[in-house]
Amino acid sequence: MAKRIALKLRSASSPAMTDTKKRSARRQEALRNVFLFLAMLVPFLLGHEAAAKSPRPAGSSQHKEVYVQQLGPAPEDEKLDSMSIYRAVAANKSLLSSTRFRVVDDFASGDLKNRLGGVWTVGDTKGKKVRIEPDKQDSREVRSGGSLDIKVDLNRGEKLAVTSSLEKLDMSKASFFALKCKVEAPPQMPFEGKIGVSLTDWADNTVLRDITDYCTETKRWNDAILPMSLFQGLDLNQLGRVTVTVAAQKNRARGKVSIDEVVFFGPPEVGFESTIDNLKGFPRVAFDEARRRKLLKIIDDEKLLLEIAKDTFRYFKNAANRENHLVSDHIKTGDFPIAAMYTSPTNIAMDLLATVGAIELEIITRKEGTERVLAILKALKKLKKWKGFFYNYYEITRLNVSREFVSSIDNAWLAISLVVVRQAFPGEIAEKATAIINEMNFQEFLDPENNHLAIGYDVARQVMTPYHYGLIATEARAMSFFAIGKGDLPREHWWYLYRTAPDAWDWQGQKPQGKWVERDRVNYFQGYYQLDGKKFVPSWGGSLFEFLMPTLVLDEKSYSEKALGLNDRIVTELQRDYALKEKKYPLWGISSAAVASGRQWAYGEFGYKKLGAKGYPDKGVITPHAGFLALETLPRDAIRNIRQWLTFMTYGEYGFYDSITFPSKKVNSQYLALDQGMIFVAITNYLKKGVIQDLFHKDPIAKKAVDLLRKEEFF
């Protein structure tokens, strides 16, 4: 730590050191240094387990113990002076510039919304004179900063609480919680109130600490710095809210309490360090150059793909919660590491499919695979659902719903993966998988107005989305195929899917050609586009993911050789030629991917615009998962492309990173569970002659719908 943490050696009631204390300055300085050493060294050596990992109080789920420390003076040995953590960043510079801080709020936004997305609100104000409002004055004189004023006029015995959500923040590796504060009393009157700050965890356990002495020490901005050890009894893996309390005890309390720079402080990358202890593992290095060079020397294509598969599967083994075994949505290595503490039904689906594939490739034993699947099914049983469907995001620590939205396609991929699972694991596992599948009825998403499936259902608003999956050449066709085979949807739904958008939709990429045909008593337009002398049925955005993801389970090459299988190959060729010949990229495979943006990242939708009805932009972003999906359509070209990928620094311990951008050659050192899954399953199908496809097609659901693939001719 750049600046030491000094221990206050004054009493709680005395604003200044006594003469005796002044005479022992050298002894005090020694004690300060000892305190610094212990305060900062112990948490790092021991992982701060005693405080950060304290279990929540024992008790039944119906009874939650709430631990509250009443307002009152904190012990002397828990008080720290202002010569400490805030000096880790230069004056006038935002604390956001240091990864040692997790800033809850610096009030620079000028409103009541904090940096985590929560909002500052006032509790019961009935009969009380209270007001909170942003102030342009900043405690550290940051030019674009601000603070929050809490103006109070409380009678004896009244208390005020100003609260903001911490959005389930994990601060298990933080060393301190701190804020800056100051108090302004009415003219010629003392401030008679007591000021406290509390943290509350996900289980509603609360610890409240008195910070009055800190805030009233001077008339200027003061530091209230509290070691996290003061918050024992809380589950620091998931904090729910922070509350600033002002109370009038014996006398009326009037004045203004201002707060700023509400933060957690700890080791470098304190936010990241707090989350990764929930995972089974994390890459030790960002770029595994030794492994990349070793792979470049492998001449045999199948051996090369198997080695890449082994690395890729490490994501599912390690980037999963230690207790619940659910895989993280994404992780990011490098300068600004990230470990997401949530997952989705599609991520879980990829984990299940990858586990089946890992057994087939002999990366894991069947016993280990069985244990993995059972652990995932056990976690699924604990998850809250809506009408048998899973919500789109769950926390992997406490399994709570992150957002009350149900995605149709994400549930479809989970259901599809469970079909493969029940074919791969007969007996108990098959029964458990079938039970989950049977709870889902995809008719819930069918819009009778157009016979298309809605994107999802907003449970919070209790409304279906107004948007639909309408084009057949997208990843959603796997959902339609499954739902028809299961019996949730009538067969004619397949023919209501657009081959091209209706001719009247003049915004689409090009005017479609084709003819009207009838199947299963449904008249539909068998439309297509043309490009470079080739006919094709477009996707929405022109990304390879849309065209090829369904081939992870659907054997369109065999069962739909005159329609989808043919189209898959044509659009792959067009994408390849566009990237290599027209754009002169050294790699090909344009699809939705994660791209880096400073300390942040964004999931972008990219494609070859001319292959889409609407068309996603091409911004030079190439993603490996698209190239691996092409093992199904252009295997020789795909392998050449994979070998070319290895000539760039895009490889880590868990395989290829998610994207590289040209011409800058900027690599986003990030892994996405979805894309890792597509890479791994595509390799499995290639090396094991379509084994995942075969398992799916063996199931009665696929057998019932497979003739839909056979019937059609696109051109």
LOLO-926440 format. One record per residue (C-alpha): y, x, z; residue in one letter. Coordinates in steps of 0.2 Angstrom, whole numbers, plus 2048, in hexadecimal, padded with zeros to 3 digits. Example, Ala and Ser with C-alpha at 12.3 -4.5 7.8 and 13.67 -1.06 7.14 Angstrom:
# LOLO-926440
7EA83E827a/7FB844824s/
END
This chain:
# LOLO-926440
800800800m/8118077FBa/81A80280Bk/81280181Cr/8107F2826i/8197F4837a/8147EB847l/8217E2851k/8217E8862l/82E7DC869r/82A7CC873s/82A7BB86Ba/83A7B6875s/8447C6873s/84E7C9863p/8507DC866a/8467EA86Dm/8487EE87Ft/84F7FE885d/83E80388At/837800879k/84580A871k/84081987Cr/82E818876s/832818863a/82682685Fr/81881D867r/81C80D85Eq/81D81684Ee/80B81D851a/80580B855l/80D805845r/80481283Bn/7F380D843v/7F67FB840f/7FA7FF82El/7EA80882Cf/7DF7FB834l/7E87EC82Ca/7E67F381Am/7D77FD81Bl/7CB7F1824v/7CD7E2818p/7CA7ED809f/7BA7F6811l/7B37E6818l/7B87DA80Ag/7C27D1817h/7B27C781Be/7B67C382Da/7C67B9828a/7C47B5816a/7B27AF817k/7B27A6827s/7A6797825p/7AE786827r/7AA77E838p/79977683Aa/79776483Ag/79175682Fs/79975181Fs/7A0741827q/7A974B834h/7B5759830k/7BC76483Ee/7CE76883Cv/7D4779845y/7E6778849v/7F0785852q/7FF77C85Aq/811782857l/815790863g/8187A2863p/80B7AD85Aa/8047BC863p/80E7CC862e/8017D5859d/8017C884Be/8137CB847k/8197D6839l/82A7DB834d/8337DA824s/8317EC820m/8207E8817s/8187DF809i/8287D97FFy/82D7EB7FCr/81D7ED7F2a/8287E77E4v/83A7EE7E0a/8487E47E6a/84F7D77D9n/83E7D77D0k/8327C87D0s/8237C97DBl/8197C27CCl/81A7D47C5s/80E7DA7D2s/7FC7D57D2t/7FB7D87E5r/8047C77E7f/7FE7B67E3r/80E7AD7E2v/80D79B7E8v/81F7987E5d/82F7A27E2d/8397927DEf/84079A7CEa/83C78B7C4s/84A7817CDg/83F7727D0d/83276D7DDl/8237737D3k/81A7837DAn/8127917D0r/80178A7D2l/8057797CBg/8077707DCg/8177667E1v/8217687F1w/8227577FAt/82875180Av/81D748816g/822738820d/835737821t/837726828k/846726834g/849739831k/857741828k/84E74D81Dv/85175480Cr/849762801i/8517697F2e/8517797E7p/85E7867EAd/8647937DEk/8657A07ECq/8577AD7EBd/8517B67FAs/84E7C67F0r/85D7C47E5e/8527C27D6v/85E7BC7C8r/8547AE7C2s/84D7A97D3g/85079C7E0g/84A7957F0s/8477847F9l/85277C806d/84B770813i/85976781Bk/85575E82Bv/85C754839d/84D750845l/84E747856n/84474D864r/83174C861g/83374A84Ee/82A755842k/82C75882Fl/81F75F823a/823766812v/813768808t/80D76F7F7s/7FC7707EFs/7F37817EEl/7E877A7E0e/7D87807E8k/7DE7927E8l/7D27A07EDd/7DA7AD7F8m/7CB7B3801s/7D07C67FDk/7E27C3802a/7E87CE811s/7F87C4815f/8017B3813f/8147B5812a/8247AC80Fl/8367B0810k/8417A481Bc/8517A2823k/85A79582Ev/86C78E82Ee/87178483Da/88077883Ep/890781843p/891788855q/87F781858m/86E78985Ap/85F784850f/85477A85Ce/845777850g/83478084Fk/82E78683Ei/81C787839g/81178B82Av/800785827s/7F278781Bl/7E577A817t/7D477C80Ed/7CA771803w/7C1769812a/7D276481Ad/7D0772827n/7E277882Dt/7E9786836v/7FB78583Bl/805795840r/817795848d/8237A083Ei/83379B848t/8377AC84Ed/8357B383Dy/8417A7835c/84E7A8842t/84E7BB845e/85E7BD83Bt/86A7B2832k/8647BA821r/8547B8818w/8457BD824n/8337C0820d/8247B6828a/8157C1824i/8047BA82Bl/7F47C482Ap/7E67B9823m/7DC7BC833s/7E87AF83Bl/7E07A2830f/7CE7A3836q/7C4793834g/7CB790823l/7C0791813d/7CC79D80Al/7C179B7FAn/7CA78B7F7q/7DB7877FFl/7E27767FDg/7F4776802r/80277F80Bv/80E776817t/81E77C81Fv/82177282Ft/83276F838v/83176784Aa/83D762857a/836764868q/841763877k/85176186En/85875A85Dr/85576684Fa/863767841r/866773834g/85F77B824k/84F784822v/84D78E812s/83D79580Bi/8397A17FCd/82C7AD7F6e/81D7A37FCv/80F7AF7F9v/7FE7B77FCf/7FC7CA7FCf/7EE7D57FBg/7E57E37F1p/7EA7E57DFp/7E47D67D5e/7E37CC7E5v/7E07BC7DBg/7D27C37D1f/7CA7CC7E0e/7CA7BC7E9s/7C07B37DCt/7B37C07D6i/7AB7C07E7d/7A47AF7E2n/79B7B57D3l/78B7BE7D2k/7927CD7C8g/7A17D37BEf/7A27E17B1p/7A57F27B8r/7AE7F87A8v/7B97EF79Ca/7B27F878Cf/7A17FF78Cd/7A380C77Fe/793815783a/789805780r/793801770r/78F813769r/77D81176Dk/77C800764l/784808754l/775814753k/768806753i/762804741i/7567F5743d/7607E5742d/7547DB74De/7547E875Ak/7677E9759l/7697D675Cl/75D7D676Al/7677E4773e/7777DA770i/76E7CA777a/7697D4787k/77B7D878Ad/7817C7786t/7757BF792f/77C7C97A0r/78B7BD7A0y/7807AF7A5f/7777B97B2k/7877C07BAn/7967B57B6a/78F7A77C1a/7927A17D2n/7877A97E0r/7837997E9e/78378B7DBn/77E7967CCh/78A78D7C1l/7917987B3v/7A479C7B3s/7AD7957A4d/7B57A77A0h/7B87B87A7i/7C47C57A1k/7C37D87A4t/7D07E57A1g/7E27E77A8d/7E47D57AEf/7D27CF7B3p/7CE7BD7B5i/7BF7B37BCa/7BF7A17B9a/7B97967C7m/7B47877BDy/7A77827B0t/7A47747A4s/79576A79Ep/79577578Et/795785797n/78677F7A1i/77D77A791a/78078B78Am/77879279Ad/769787799l/76678B786l/76979E789a/75C79D797t/74F79678Cv/7547A377Fg/7537B178Ba/7417AC78Fi/73D7AC77Ce/7447BD77Al/73B7C378Ae/74C7C8792i/7467BF7A1i/7357B97A7t/7307A77A6r/7307A67B9k/7427AC7BAe/7477A07ACg/73F7927B6t/7497977C6e/7597977BCr/7577867B4v/75277E7C5l/7617867CDa/76D77F7C0i/76476E7C1l/76676E7D3k/7797717D1a/77B7637C4l/7737577D0k/78275B7DDk/78F7587D0l/79A7487D0k/79773D7C0k/79F72F7B7w/7927227B1k/7857307AFg/79173C7A6f/79874C7ADf/7AA7507AFy/7B175D7A4n/7B576A7B1y/7AD76E7C2y/7B277C7CEe/7A37877D0i/7A778B7E2t/7A777A7EAr/7A17707DBl/7B07647DCn/7B775C7CCv/7C67667C5s/7CC7587BAr/7C77467B9e/7C37467A6f/7B274379Ev/7B074C78Ds/7A3744781s/79F753777i/79D75E787d/79175278En/78775177Ea/78576477Ew/77E76378Fl/77275578Ba/76D75E77Bi/76976E786s/75F763792l/75475D783v/75076F77Fv/74D772791v/740764793r/73776A784q/73777C78Aa/73277779Cf/72676979Dp/7227617AEg/72F7617BDe/73D7697B3i/73A75D7A4a/73B74E7B0e/74B7547B8k/7537577A7a/74E7467A1t/75573D7B0a/7667457ACi/765741799i/76072F79Dn/76F72C7A7e/77B72F798m/77E72178Cn/78A72777Ef/78E715779q/79B717787e/7A572177Bf/7A271776Bl/7B270F764d/7AD6FF75Bp/7BD6FF751e/7B770E747n/7A671274Dn/7AB723752h/7A972B763l/7B872E76Ea/7BC740774i/7BA73A786g/7BF72F794y/7CE7327A0d/7C672C7B1v/7D772F7BAa/7E07237AEr/7D07197ABq/7D3719798v/7C9720789m/7D272D77Et/7DA72676Ep/7D3735765y/7C173575Dh/7B4741755y/7B473A744g/7AF748738l/79D74C735i/7A075F732a/7A5763744t/79C768753e/79C755759a/78E75174Cr/782757758a/78774A764m/78673C758s/774742753f/76F743765f/77673276Aa/76E72A75Bi/75D73275Eg/75E72D771k/76271B76Cg/77371A773d/77B717762l/77570E753p/770718743r/77F712739e/78A71C744h/78572B73Aw/78B72472Aw/79C71F732y/7A0731735l/7AC738728y/7A674471Br/7B9746716t/7C773D71Ea/7CC72D715p/7D572F705d/7E472670Ca/7E7733719w/7F373E70Ed/7F574B71Cw/7E4753719q/7E1763711g/7DD75D700q/7DA74D6F7k/7C774A6F9p/7BB7476EAq/7AB73E6EBg/7A372C6EAk/79F71D6F4w/78C71C6FAv/782710705e/776715712r/76F70A720d/77A6FC71Ar/78A70671Dv/79670A70En/79E71B710y/7A7728706f/79D737702q/7AC742700g/7AF7556FEy/7BC7626FBy/7BB7716EEq/7C07836F1l/7BD7926E6d/7B27876DBg/7A77826EAk/7A57706F0k/7A576E703f/7A7761711v/7B576671Cp/7B676772Fs/7C6763739w/7CD77473Bg/7C378072Fg/7BB78A73Ds/7A979073Cl/7A678A74Ef/7A8778747e/79C77A739f/78F784741l/78E781754m/782772751p/77677E748t/771785759l/76677675Bv/76676D74Al/75C77573Dd/76776F72Fe/76177D723k/750775723s/753762725y/76476171Cs/76376D70Ee/76D762702k/77A75D70Fa/77F76571Fl/77477571Dg/77B77870Cl/78D775712n/78A781721d/78678F714r/79478B708i/7A278B716v/79B79B71Dt/79D7A370Ce/7AE79D70Al/7B47A371Bq/7AC7B4718r/7B57B6708d/7C57B070Ey/7C57BC71Da/7BF7CC713l/7C67C9702k/7D57BF703e/7DC7C5715k/7D47D6714k/7CE7D4726y/7C07E172Ap/7B67D3733l/7B37C1730w/7B07B273Bg/7C07A773Ei/7BD79A74Cs/7C579475Cs/7C67A2768a/7CF7AA778a/7DD7B5774v/7E77C0781a/7F97BD785s/8007C9791g/7F87C57A2r/7F37B479Cq/7E77AE78Ew/7E679F783a/7D979677Ay/7DE795768g/7D778A75Ae/7D679574Af/7CE792739g/7CF793726y/7DB785723k/7D5781712k/7C377D71Al/7CB770725g/7D175E723a/7E076272Ek/7DD77572Fg/7DF78173Dy/7EB79073Ap/7E47A2737d/7ED7AE742k/7E27BD73Fg/7D77B974Dv/7C47BD74Ai/7B77B8757t/7A57BF758p/79D7AE75Ch/7A17A774Ba/7997B6742g/7897B474Df/7887A2749l/7877A7737a/7767AF73Al/77079D736e/77979C725t/77C7AE71El/7717B9729p/7737C971Fr/7867C871Ed/7867C3730a/77D7D3736i/7887DE72Br/7977D5734n/7907D8745i/78D7EB741r/79F7EC73Bq/7A57E474Cw/79D7F2755l/7A97FE74Ct/7B77F7756f/7BA7F8769m/7B57E676Ct/7A57E9777y/7A37E778Ag/7947E6796e/7917D4791y/7927D777Fg/7A07D3772f/7B17CE779y/7B77BD773d/7C47C2765s/7CD7D075Ci/7DD7CD753t/7E27D5743f/7EC7DF73Ep/7F07E474Fs/7DE7E6754k/7E27DF765k/7D27DB76Ev/7D17CD77Bn/7C57D4788s/7BF7C378Dq/7AF7BA78Dy/7AD7A778Cl/79D79F791a/79D793782l/79F7A2776d/7927AD77Fq/78679E77Eg/78879C76Bm/7867AF768i/7767AF773f/76E7A076Cv/7727A475Aa/7697B575Di/75A7AC765t/7587A1756n/7597AF74Ay/74D7BB753l/7417AD757k/7417A3747k/74C79474Dg/74379275Ev/751788766i/75277D757q/73F77A757d/74077576Al/74D769767f/745761757h/73475F761k/73D75376Cd/73B740769p/74E73F768i/74F74B759a/740744751k/748732751k/758738748a/75274673Dv/75173B72Dd/76473972El/76574C729l/75874A71Br/76073A713k/77174270Ee/77774B6FFe/789751701f/78D7566EEf/
END
